[in-house]
Amino acid sequence: MGALVAYGAALAVGIAAGLVLTVVGLFFGHIILFDSIFLAVITGIVCSQVWGIHTAICLLISAALFAFLFWLQKTRAGFWIIGLLLSAFWAFVFGFLAYAFSGEDMVWFYVVMGLGFVLMVWLHLWARDK
């Protein structure tokens, strides 16, 4: 019985690790797709939970937003607008995490935010060129 529990726990850990690594790979390998999916999911959640719109309509809104953002990032102007805004957003997220984990040190916040912005712009450019 103990072996069965151990196998089940190992399977659960393996599935969770695989899911996390898939999300990380999507983030670094296909940032344009990841950004579009991320914003579509957040929009669907806000649409349903905050605004109280029917879930089926929120699903349609999310799908339309995903398609629009993915198309917009394929254009020159849209790429730079969306890419720079989302690079700044992700840089702020990274900076805030550094701030929280460093004992509220603003130097870490600014350094990680600056490096994160450069990394995210590079990832967007790399994904566009692929």
TIVO-2410 file (N, C-alpha, C; in nm, 3 decimals):
# residues 130
REC num residu      c1      c2      c3 atome chaine
REC   1      M   0.082  -0.119   0.000     N      A
REC   1      M   0.000   0.000   0.000    CA      A
REC   1      M   0.087   0.125   0.000     C      A
REC   2      G   0.194   0.121   0.078     N      A
REC   2      G   0.285   0.236   0.084    CA      A
REC   2      G   0.352   0.263  -0.050     C      A
REC   3      A   0.383   0.155  -0.123     N      A
REC   3      A   0.446   0.172  -0.255    CA      A
REC   3      A   0.349   0.237  -0.352     C      A
REC   4      L   0.222   0.202  -0.342     N      A
REC   4      L   0.122   0.261  -0.429    CA      A
REC   4      L   0.108   0.411  -0.403     C      A
REC   5      V   0.111   0.449  -0.277     N      A
REC   5      V   0.105   0.591  -0.240    CA      A
REC   5      V   0.229   0.664  -0.291     C      A
REC   6      A   0.345   0.601  -0.277     N      A
REC   6      A   0.469   0.662  -0.324    CA      A
REC   6      A   0.469   0.679  -0.475     C      A
REC   7      Y   0.420   0.579  -0.548     N      A
REC   7      Y   0.411   0.590  -0.694    CA      A
REC   7      Y   0.313   0.701  -0.734     C      A
REC   8      G   0.203   0.709  -0.664     N      A
REC   8      G   0.105   0.814  -0.691    CA      A
REC   8      G   0.163   0.952  -0.665     C      A
REC   9      A   0.237   0.966  -0.555     N      A
REC   9      A   0.299   1.094  -0.523    CA      A
REC   9      A   0.405   1.129  -0.627     C      A
REC  10      A   0.484   1.030  -0.669     N      A
REC  10      A   0.586   1.055  -0.771    CA      A
REC  10      A   0.522   1.095  -0.903     C      A
REC  11      L   0.410   1.034  -0.937     N      A
REC  11      L   0.338   1.069  -1.059    CA      A
REC  11      L   0.285   1.212  -1.051     C      A
REC  12      A   0.229   1.250  -0.937     N      A
REC  12      A   0.176   1.385  -0.920    CA      A
REC  12      A   0.287   1.489  -0.929     C      A
REC  13      V   0.401   1.460  -0.868     N      A
REC  13      V   0.515   1.551  -0.874    CA      A
REC  13      V   0.567   1.561  -1.018     C      A
REC  14      G   0.573   1.449  -1.087     N      A
REC  14      G   0.619   1.449  -1.226    CA      A
REC  14      G   0.527   1.529  -1.317     C      A
REC  15      I   0.397   1.514  -1.299     N      A
REC  15      I   0.301   1.590  -1.380    CA      A
REC  15      I   0.312   1.739  -1.349     C      A
REC  16      A   0.322   1.773  -1.222     N      A
REC  16      A   0.334   1.914  -1.184    CA      A
REC  16      A   0.463   1.974  -1.239     C      A
REC  17      A   0.574   1.902  -1.228     N      A
REC  17      A   0.702   1.952  -1.280    CA      A
REC  17      A   0.697   1.968  -1.431     C      A
REC  18      G   0.635   1.872  -1.500     N      A
REC  18      G   0.621   1.882  -1.645    CA      A
REC  18      G   0.537   2.001  -1.686     C      A
REC  19      L   0.430   2.029  -1.612     N      A
REC  19      L   0.346   2.144  -1.641    CA      A
REC  19      L   0.421   2.275  -1.620     C      A
REC  20      V   0.495   2.283  -1.510     N      A
REC  20      V   0.574   2.403  -1.482    CA      A
REC  20      V   0.680   2.424  -1.590     C      A
REC  21      L   0.750   2.319  -1.628     N      A
REC  21      L   0.853   2.331  -1.730    CA      A
REC  21      L   0.793   2.366  -1.867     C      A
REC  22      T   0.673   2.318  -1.895     N      A
REC  22      T   0.606   2.355  -2.019    CA      A
REC  22      T   0.575   2.503  -2.023     C      A
REC  23      V   0.524   2.557  -1.912     N      A
REC  23      V   0.494   2.700  -1.904    CA      A
REC  23      V   0.622   2.782  -1.916     C      A
REC  24      V   0.728   2.740  -1.849     N      A
REC  24      V   0.856   2.813  -1.858    CA      A
REC  24      V   0.911   2.807  -2.000     C      A
REC  25      G   0.903   2.691  -2.064     N      A
REC  25      G   0.948   2.679  -2.203    CA      A
REC  25      G   0.867   2.765  -2.297     C      A
REC  26      L   0.735   2.771  -2.275     N      A
REC  26      L   0.651   2.857  -2.356    CA      A
REC  26      L   0.687   3.003  -2.334     C      A
REC  27      F   0.715   3.039  -2.209     N      A
REC  27      F   0.751   3.177  -2.176    CA      A
REC  27      F   0.879   3.218  -2.247     C      A
REC  28      F   0.981   3.136  -2.240     N      A
REC  28      F   1.110   3.172  -2.299    CA      A
REC  28      F   1.117   3.144  -2.449     C      A
REC  29      G   1.048   3.041  -2.496     N      A
REC  29      G   1.059   3.004  -2.635    CA      A
REC  29      G   0.964   3.078  -2.728     C      A
REC  30      H   0.847   3.112  -2.675     N      A
REC  30      H   0.743   3.171  -2.757    CA      A
REC  30      H   0.674   3.282  -2.678     C      A
REC  31      I   0.746   3.386  -2.646     N      A
REC  31      I   0.694   3.491  -2.558    CA      A
REC  31      I   0.575   3.563  -2.620     C      A
REC  32      I   0.572   3.577  -2.751     N      A
REC  32      I   0.459   3.646  -2.816    CA      A
REC  32      I   0.331   3.564  -2.797     C      A
REC  33      L   0.339   3.434  -2.816     N      A
REC  33      L   0.225   3.347  -2.793    CA      A
REC  33      L   0.186   3.346  -2.646     C      A
REC  34      F   0.285   3.340  -2.557     N      A
REC  34      F   0.259   3.339  -2.413    CA      A
REC  34      F   0.189   3.466  -2.371     C      A
REC  35      D   0.236   3.582  -2.418     N      A
REC  35      D   0.173   3.710  -2.382    CA      A
REC  35      D   0.028   3.713  -2.427     C      A
REC  36      S   0.002   3.666  -2.547     N      A
REC  36      S  -0.135   3.667  -2.599    CA      A
REC  36      S  -0.225   3.576  -2.516     C      A
REC  37      I  -0.177   3.457  -2.484     N      A
REC  37      I  -0.255   3.364  -2.401    CA      A
REC  37      I  -0.277   3.422  -2.262     C      A
REC  38      F  -0.172   3.477  -2.203     N      A
REC  38      F  -0.179   3.533  -2.068    CA      A
REC  38      F  -0.284   3.644  -2.060     C      A
REC  39      L  -0.278   3.738  -2.154     N      A
REC  39      L  -0.374   3.848  -2.151    CA      A
REC  39      L  -0.516   3.801  -2.181     C      A
REC  40      A  -0.532   3.703  -2.268     N      A
REC  40      A  -0.665   3.650  -2.298    CA      A
REC  40      A  -0.724   3.581  -2.175     C      A
REC  41      V  -0.643   3.504  -2.103     N      A
REC  41      V  -0.692   3.435  -1.983    CA      A
REC  41      V  -0.729   3.536  -1.875     C      A
REC  42      I  -0.643   3.635  -1.852     N      A
REC  42      I  -0.672   3.738  -1.751    CA      A
REC  42      I  -0.799   3.813  -1.788     C      A
REC  43      T  -0.816   3.845  -1.916     N      A
REC  43      T  -0.937   3.915  -1.960    CA      A
REC  43      T  -1.061   3.829  -1.937     C      A
REC  44      G  -1.052   3.701  -1.967     N      A
REC  44      G  -1.166   3.612  -1.944    CA      A
REC  44      G  -1.203   3.603  -1.798     C      A
REC  45      I  -1.104   3.597  -1.711     N      A
REC  45      I  -1.131   3.589  -1.567    CA      A
REC  45      I  -1.194   3.718  -1.516     C      A
REC  46      V  -1.138   3.832  -1.556     N      A
REC  46      V  -1.193   3.961  -1.514    CA      A
REC  46      V  -1.334   3.979  -1.570     C      A
REC  47      C  -1.353   3.942  -1.694     N      A
REC  47      C  -1.484   3.953  -1.758    CA      A
REC  47      C  -1.590   3.875  -1.679     C      A
REC  48      S  -1.557   3.756  -1.640     N      A
REC  48      S  -1.653   3.670  -1.571    CA      A
REC  48      S  -1.669   3.707  -1.424     C      A
REC  49      Q  -1.556   3.722  -1.354     N      A
REC  49      Q  -1.561   3.738  -1.209    CA      A
REC  49      Q  -1.590   3.881  -1.164     C      A
REC  50      V  -1.536   3.978  -1.233     N      A
REC  50      V  -1.552   4.118  -1.190    CA      A
REC  50      V  -1.675   4.182  -1.255     C      A
REC  51      W  -1.689   4.164  -1.385     N      A
REC  51      W  -1.797   4.230  -1.456    CA      A
REC  51      W  -1.926   4.149  -1.457     C      A
REC  52      G  -1.919   4.021  -1.424     N      A
REC  52      G  -2.038   3.938  -1.415    CA      A
REC  52      G  -2.100   3.900  -1.548     C      A
REC  53      I  -2.022   3.903  -1.655     N      A
REC  53      I  -2.071   3.864  -1.786    CA      A
REC  53      I  -2.074   3.711  -1.793     C      A
REC  54      H  -2.166   3.657  -1.870     N      A
REC  54      H  -2.180   3.512  -1.882    CA      A
REC  54      H  -2.047   3.450  -1.927     C      A
REC  55      T  -2.016   3.333  -1.875     N      A
REC  55      T  -1.889   3.267  -1.901    CA      A
REC  55      T  -1.868   3.236  -2.049     C      A
REC  56      A  -1.973   3.197  -2.118     N      A
REC  56      A  -1.960   3.166  -2.261    CA      A
REC  56      A  -1.923   3.290  -2.342     C      A
REC  57      I  -1.981   3.403  -2.306     N      A
REC  57      I  -1.947   3.528  -2.375    CA      A
REC  57      I  -1.804   3.570  -2.341     C      A
REC  58      C  -1.763   3.550  -2.217     N      A
REC  58      C  -1.626   3.581  -2.177    CA      A
REC  58      C  -1.526   3.494  -2.253     C      A
REC  59      L  -1.563   3.370  -2.279     N      A
REC  59      L  -1.477   3.281  -2.357    CA      A
REC  59      L  -1.461   3.334  -2.499     C      A
REC  60      L  -1.569   3.381  -2.559     N      A
REC  60      L  -1.561   3.440  -2.693    CA      A
REC  60      L  -1.477   3.568  -2.693     C      A
REC  61      I  -1.494   3.650  -2.590     N      A
REC  61      I  -1.415   3.774  -2.579    CA      A
REC  61      I  -1.267   3.739  -2.566     C      A
REC  62      S  -1.235   3.640  -2.484     N      A
REC  62      S  -1.095   3.598  -2.466    CA      A
REC  62      S  -1.036   3.544  -2.595     C      A
REC  63      A  -1.111   3.464  -2.667     N      A
REC  63      A  -1.061   3.409  -2.793    CA      A
REC  63      A  -1.038   3.519  -2.895     C      A
REC  64      A  -1.130   3.615  -2.901     N      A
REC  64      A  -1.114   3.727  -2.995    CA      A
REC  64      A  -0.994   3.812  -2.956     C      A
REC  65      L  -0.976   3.836  -2.826     N      A
REC  65      L  -0.860   3.914  -2.781    CA      A
REC  65      L  -0.730   3.842  -2.811     C      A
REC  66      F  -0.728   3.710  -2.789     N      A
REC  66      F  -0.608   3.632  -2.821    CA      A
REC  66      F  -0.573   3.646  -2.969     C      A
REC  67      A  -0.671   3.627  -3.055     N      A
REC  67      A  -0.646   3.636  -3.199    CA      A
REC  67      A  -0.600   3.776  -3.238     C      A
REC  68      F  -0.665   3.878  -3.181     N      A
REC  68      F  -0.627   4.016  -3.213    CA      A
REC  68      F  -0.486   4.048  -3.166     C      A
REC  69      L  -0.452   4.012  -3.043     N      A
REC  69      L  -0.317   4.041  -2.991    CA      A
REC  69      L  -0.210   3.964  -3.068     C      A
REC  70      F  -0.239   3.838  -3.100     N      A
REC  70      F  -0.142   3.760  -3.175    CA      A
REC  70      F  -0.120   3.820  -3.313     C      A
REC  71      W  -0.228   3.865  -3.378     N      A
REC  71      W  -0.216   3.931  -3.508    CA      A
REC  71      W  -0.144   4.064  -3.493     C      A
REC  72      L  -0.180   4.142  -3.390     N      A
REC  72      L  -0.122   4.274  -3.371    CA      A
REC  72      L   0.029   4.266  -3.349     C      A
REC  73      Q   0.073   4.164  -3.279     N      A
REC  73      Q   0.216   4.151  -3.254    CA      A
REC  73      Q   0.292   4.106  -3.378     C      A
REC  74      K   0.221   4.066  -3.480     N      A
REC  74      K   0.287   4.031  -3.607    CA      A
REC  74      K   0.309   4.153  -3.696     C      A
REC  75      T   0.245   4.267  -3.664     N      A
REC  75      T   0.268   4.391  -3.738    CA      A
REC  75      T   0.384   4.466  -3.675     C      A
REC  76      R   0.446   4.554  -3.752     N      A
REC  76      R   0.563   4.627  -3.702    CA      A
REC  76      R   0.528   4.719  -3.585     C      A
REC  77      A   0.429   4.806  -3.604     N      A
REC  77      A   0.391   4.901  -3.498    CA      A
REC  77      A   0.333   4.827  -3.377     C      A
REC  78      G   0.247   4.728  -3.404     N      A
REC  78      G   0.186   4.652  -3.295    CA      A
REC  78      G   0.289   4.577  -3.214     C      A
REC  79      F   0.389   4.523  -3.283     N      A
REC  79      F   0.495   4.450  -3.212    CA      A
REC  79      F   0.565   4.541  -3.112     C      A
REC  80      W   0.602   4.661  -3.157     N      A
REC  80      W   0.676   4.750  -3.068    CA      A
REC  80      W   0.589   4.803  -2.954     C      A
REC  81      I   0.464   4.833  -2.984     N      A
REC  81      I   0.375   4.883  -2.878    CA      A
REC  81      I   0.349   4.775  -2.774     C      A
REC  82      I   0.300   4.660  -2.820     N      A
REC  82      I   0.267   4.551  -2.728    CA      A
REC  82      I   0.394   4.496  -2.664     C      A
REC  83      G   0.499   4.477  -2.744     N      A
REC  83      G   0.623   4.421  -2.691    CA      A
REC  83      G   0.686   4.506  -2.582     C      A
REC  84      L   0.690   4.637  -2.602     N      A
REC  84      L   0.749   4.724  -2.500    CA      A
REC  84      L   0.662   4.734  -2.376     C      A
REC  85      L   0.530   4.743  -2.395     N      A
REC  85      L   0.441   4.748  -2.278    CA      A
REC  85      L   0.447   4.620  -2.195     C      A
REC  86      L   0.446   4.506  -2.262     N      A
REC  86      L   0.451   4.380  -2.188    CA      A
REC  86      L   0.590   4.353  -2.131     C      A
REC  87      S   0.694   4.401  -2.199     N      A
REC  87      S   0.829   4.389  -2.142    CA      A
REC  87      S   0.839   4.470  -2.014     C      A
REC  88      A   0.779   4.589  -2.014     N      A
REC  88      A   0.778   4.672  -1.892    CA      A
REC  88      A   0.696   4.604  -1.782     C      A
REC  89      F   0.583   4.543  -1.819     N      A
REC  89      F   0.501   4.473  -1.721    CA      A
REC  89      F   0.578   4.358  -1.656     C      A
REC  90      W   0.639   4.272  -1.740     N      A
REC  90      W   0.713   4.158  -1.686    CA      A
REC  90      W   0.834   4.204  -1.606     C      A
REC  91      A   0.898   4.312  -1.649     N      A
REC  91      A   1.011   4.365  -1.573    CA      A
REC  91      A   0.966   4.412  -1.435     C      A
REC  92      F   0.849   4.477  -1.429     N      A
REC  92      F   0.796   4.519  -1.300    CA      A
REC  92      F   0.765   4.398  -1.212     C      A
REC  93      V   0.709   4.293  -1.270     N      A
REC  93      V   0.680   4.171  -1.192    CA      A
REC  93      V   0.809   4.113  -1.136     C      A
REC  94      F   0.913   4.103  -1.221     N      A
REC  94      F   1.041   4.050  -1.173    CA      A
REC  94      F   1.101   4.140  -1.066     C      A
REC  95      G   1.094   4.271  -1.086     N      A
REC  95      G   1.146   4.365  -0.988    CA      A
REC  95      G   1.071   4.356  -0.856     C      A
REC  96      F   0.939   4.342  -0.862     N      A
REC  96      F   0.860   4.330  -0.740    CA      A
REC  96      F   0.894   4.202  -0.665     C      A
REC  97      L   0.914   4.093  -0.738     N      A
REC  97      L   0.955   3.968  -0.672    CA      A
REC  97      L   1.091   3.983  -0.605     C      A
REC  98      A   1.184   4.049  -0.672     N      A
REC  98      A   1.315   4.073  -0.612    CA      A
REC  98      A   1.302   4.161  -0.488     C      A
REC  99      Y   1.217   4.261  -0.495     N      A
REC  99      Y   1.192   4.350  -0.381    CA      A
REC  99      Y   1.136   4.271  -0.263     C      A
REC 100      A   1.041   4.183  -0.289     N      A
REC 100      A   0.978   4.105  -0.183    CA      A
REC 100      A   1.076   4.005  -0.121     C      A
REC 101      F   1.158   3.940  -0.205     N      A
REC 101      F   1.249   3.838  -0.154    CA      A
REC 101      F   1.377   3.895  -0.095     C      A
REC 102      S   1.408   4.020  -0.124     N      A
REC 102      S   1.532   4.079  -0.073    CA      A
REC 102      S   1.513   4.158   0.056     C      A
REC 103      G   1.397   4.150   0.115     N      A
REC 103      G   1.374   4.224   0.237    CA      A
REC 103      G   1.343   4.370   0.209     C      A
REC 104      E   1.272   4.396   0.101     N      A
REC 104      E   1.228   4.530   0.061    CA      A
REC 104      E   1.344   4.624   0.031     C      A
REC 105      D   1.440   4.574  -0.044     N      A
REC 105      D   1.556   4.653  -0.086    CA      A
REC 105      D   1.529   4.710  -0.225     C      A
REC 106      M   1.519   4.844  -0.235     N      A
REC 106      M   1.486   4.908  -0.362    CA      A
REC 106      M   1.596   4.895  -0.466     C      A
REC 107      V   1.721   4.877  -0.424     N      A
REC 107      V   1.830   4.860  -0.520    CA      A
REC 107      V   1.807   4.732  -0.601     C      A
REC 108      W   1.772   4.623  -0.532     N      A
REC 108      W   1.742   4.499  -0.601    CA      A
REC 108      W   1.623   4.516  -0.695     C      A
REC 109      F   1.523   4.592  -0.651     N      A
REC 109      F   1.406   4.616  -0.734    CA      A
REC 109      F   1.447   4.680  -0.866     C      A
REC 110      Y   1.523   4.788  -0.861     N      A
REC 110      Y   1.561   4.860  -0.982    CA      A
REC 110      Y   1.657   4.780  -1.071     C      A
REC 111      V   1.751   4.710  -1.010     N      A
REC 111      V   1.847   4.631  -1.088    CA      A
REC 111      V   1.776   4.517  -1.160     C      A
REC 112      V   1.695   4.442  -1.087     N      A
REC 112      V   1.625   4.329  -1.148    CA      A
REC 112      V   1.523   4.379  -1.250     C      A
REC 113      M   1.458   4.491  -1.221     N      A
REC 113      M   1.362   4.546  -1.316    CA      A
REC 113      M   1.431   4.589  -1.445     C      A
REC 114      G   1.545   4.654  -1.434     N      A
REC 114      G   1.619   4.695  -1.553    CA      A
REC 114      G   1.668   4.577  -1.634     C      A
REC 115      L   1.727   4.479  -1.566     N      A
REC 115      L   1.774   4.359  -1.635    CA      A
REC 115      L   1.658   4.279  -1.694     C      A
REC 116      G   1.548   4.274  -1.621     N      A
REC 116      G   1.430   4.204  -1.671    CA      A
REC 116      G   1.373   4.270  -1.795     C      A
REC 117      F   1.375   4.403  -1.800     N      A
REC 117      F   1.325   4.474  -1.918    CA      A
REC 117      F   1.411   4.442  -2.039     C      A
REC 118      V   1.543   4.446  -2.021     N      A
REC 118      V   1.633   4.414  -2.132    CA      A
REC 118      V   1.613   4.270  -2.177     C      A
REC 119      L   1.601   4.177  -2.084     N      A
REC 119      L   1.579   4.036  -2.117    CA      A
REC 119      L   1.447   4.017  -2.191     C      A
REC 120      M   1.343   4.083  -2.147     N      A
REC 120      M   1.212   4.066  -2.210    CA      A
REC 120      M   1.208   4.127  -2.350     C      A
REC 121      V   1.271   4.241  -2.369     N      A
REC 121      V   1.278   4.299  -2.503    CA      A
REC 121      V   1.355   4.204  -2.595     C      A
REC 122      W   1.465   4.150  -2.545     N      A
REC 122      W   1.544   4.054  -2.623    CA      A
REC 122      W   1.460   3.930  -2.658     C      A
REC 123      L   1.382   3.878  -2.562     N      A
REC 123      L   1.297   3.762  -2.589    CA      A
REC 123      L   1.192   3.794  -2.694     C      A
REC 124      H   1.134   3.914  -2.688     N      A
REC 124      H   1.036   3.952  -2.788    CA      A
REC 124      H   1.101   3.963  -2.926     C      A
REC 125      L   1.218   4.022  -2.933     N      A
REC 125      L   1.287   4.033  -3.062    CA      A
REC 125      L   1.325   3.896  -3.115     C      A
REC 126      W   1.371   3.809  -3.029     N      A
REC 126      W   1.410   3.674  -3.069    CA      A
REC 126      W   1.291   3.595  -3.120     C      A
REC 127      A   1.176   3.608  -3.048     N      A
REC 127      A   1.055   3.536  -3.090    CA      A
REC 127      A   1.004   3.592  -3.223     C      A
REC 128      R   1.017   3.722  -3.245     N      A
REC 128      R   0.972   3.781  -3.370    CA      A
REC 128      R   1.057   3.731  -3.486     C      A
REC 129      D   1.186   3.719  -3.465     N      A
REC 129      D   1.276   3.676  -3.572    CA      A
REC 129      D   1.265   3.527  -3.604     C      A
REC 130      K   1.215   3.449  -3.507     N      A
REC 130      K   1.197   3.306  -3.533    CA      A
REC 130      K   1.082   3.292  -3.624     C      A
***
